[in-house]
Amino acid sequence: MTTNVFVNLELVDSSLDAEDLQLAARNLLKQVRAVDGVEEADLVAVTDVPEGSMALGGFVVGLLTAEVSAANLQKLGGFLKDRIVGKTLKVSVKAYGKELAIEASSQAEFDYAIAKADEQIAKWASQGQ
């Protein structure tokens, strides 16, 4: 049985204003949709705003969500790792009713975090969660 993983991606860049950050999120969204194994991806609508977030044009600023099979999480991680140079990316991964939060500001940190997320998802799967 293939399990899908739900991934929230939050771009963090204090040098960008809200409009530029949202533009960066839209550009990343277009690219994420093209990653092999990504089944769905979209910006997060204002109705789904996490506490403390800003909204612009009906969407949460700098936040997008993607759905990918657990087997393809590494592909998405590899794609994202190549795009976070000099930026911080906050990622939350949900699978089997559980959630794991990741924050990385370098490619090495992100690579390590995605590998650990993959391991954790495999543990959750083996526990039948």
Buried (B, 14 or more C-beta within 10 A) or exposed (E): EEEBBBBBBBBBBEEBEEEEBBBBBEEBBEEBBEBEBBEEBEBBEEEEBEEEBEBBEEBBBBBBBBBBBBBBBBBBBEBBBEBBEEBBBBBBBBBBEEEBEBBBBBBEBBBEBBEEBBEBBEEBBEEEE
